[in-house]
Amino acid sequence: MSHEVSPEPILQVGLGYMASKTLLTAVELDVFSRLAQGPCERGDLAGALGLHSRGAADFLDALVALGFLERTGTEYRNSPSADAFLDREKDTYVGGVLEMANSRLYPFWGSLTEALRTGKPQNEQKHGGDVYDAIYHDQAGLERFLNGMTGLSMGMARAIAEKFPWADYRTVLDVGGALGCVPVAVAQRHPHISGGVFELPRVRPVFDKYVTSFGLTDRIAFHGGDFFADDLPTADVIVLGQILHGWGLDEKRLLLKKAYDALPDGGAVLVYDAIIDDERRHNTFGLLASLNMLIESAAGFEYTAADGRSWMAEAGFGSTWVEPLMGGYSLLVGIKDRPGAG
């Protein structure tokens, strides 16, 4: 054979949990926020983080090898990407989702085999608990979850603010939008846009703090409610970001119909999830995210663009299209046609 096969790709995936947990632990220990204050010698950094001498050098140098830290001699500093996205004090911080992965998802994935054999969630529901009661049981847990969802959505929010033709619209409503990073990103880029978030009432204090930090309280409002029990407030554009994937087919169709009913003629629904390619061969992240829904929900799953467009058509949307956002996520757009259009 001119090209021998290698076990390296198999081992990289099979042992990938080592690199994952190293990063998750670094976020938990706040390594990157500490180094955002300036470079630090190994001994001082280990002391500040409360690390035992036996593992400190290997841990920090593993982060160097993984590309999250840089080192000169025994002095460490953040890599540019870690400094931008893993410092808690920056509004670009995406570590919230990694905090949630470390505290909840990482242990639950150890039961993937059971999930595949039973079709049942492996999170708090496995032992009779409620996932949202577990997440929202105290203010710290609530903020951790909301910050995690915001961190996961931040890149998509900026891409949506850039890609969608906002000049044609005036208002936006983010349904289940956590802290409101999508309307914030849109409002920052497009001064004519105002909007809001439709969320459970207990989210409001954290939402208020987030929106106030951007000076947008006069343009972005909070609407309390339950998107299954209540009608959606009206807006020119309704966003369903990382919402549909958490529910079964009937609920997916219901939410799209509720969005359609709340839109004016010519209005748009924007759906973003880890949408799987129609051939189900290429978007590895989307397929793994669907397995995460198996672990985390009773009936949720990711879906293909063709699936999403067909559900939109059933709800009444006339024209639909899909375009990539970033990192395995895509934006699915549906337009509510004006009377006589088409």
Number of C-alpha atoms within 10 A of each C-alpha: 4 4 5 6 8 8 8 9 10 10 10 12 9 10 11 11 12 10 13 14 15 16 20 20 16 19 20 17 15 16 23 24 20 18 19 20 12 10 16 19 15 19 15 11 19 19 13 13 15 11 15 10 12 8 10 18 16 11 17 22 18 16 20 17 12 13 14 21 22 19 19 9 8 11 14 20 23 27 18 13 12 21 21 18 18 27 24 19 11 13 15 16 22 24 26 23 22 25 20 21 19 18 14 15 18 16 13 19 18 12 14 19 12 14 19 13 8 10 15 18 24 26 22 18 17 14 9 8 11 13 15 13 12 14 19 18 11 10 14 11 16 19 20 18 21 24 23 22 23 25 22 18 24 20 19 25 21 19 18 21 19 14 12 13 9 20 9 10 16 15 21 26 28 26 25 21 26 25 28 29 24 29 31 26 20 23 21 17 14 16 10 14 19 22 24 25 27 24 22 16 12 13 21 19 13 17 22 17 12 19 21 13 11 12 12 17 16 10 17 23 20 23 18 17 18 15 18 11 7 10 13 22 20 17 23 20 24 28 23 22 22 19 17 23 24 21 18 15 15 9 16 18 19 16 20 25 18 17 28 24 17 19 20 16 15 18 24 25 27 20 21 26 26 28 30 26 18 13 9 13 9 12 19 14 15 24 22 14 20 21 19 22 20 23 28 25 22 16 18 23 23 26 21 18 22 17 13 24 20 14 18 26 17 13 20 17 23 17 15 19 13 18 13 16 20 12 12 18 21 22 25 23 21 28 23 24 17 12 8 5 9 7
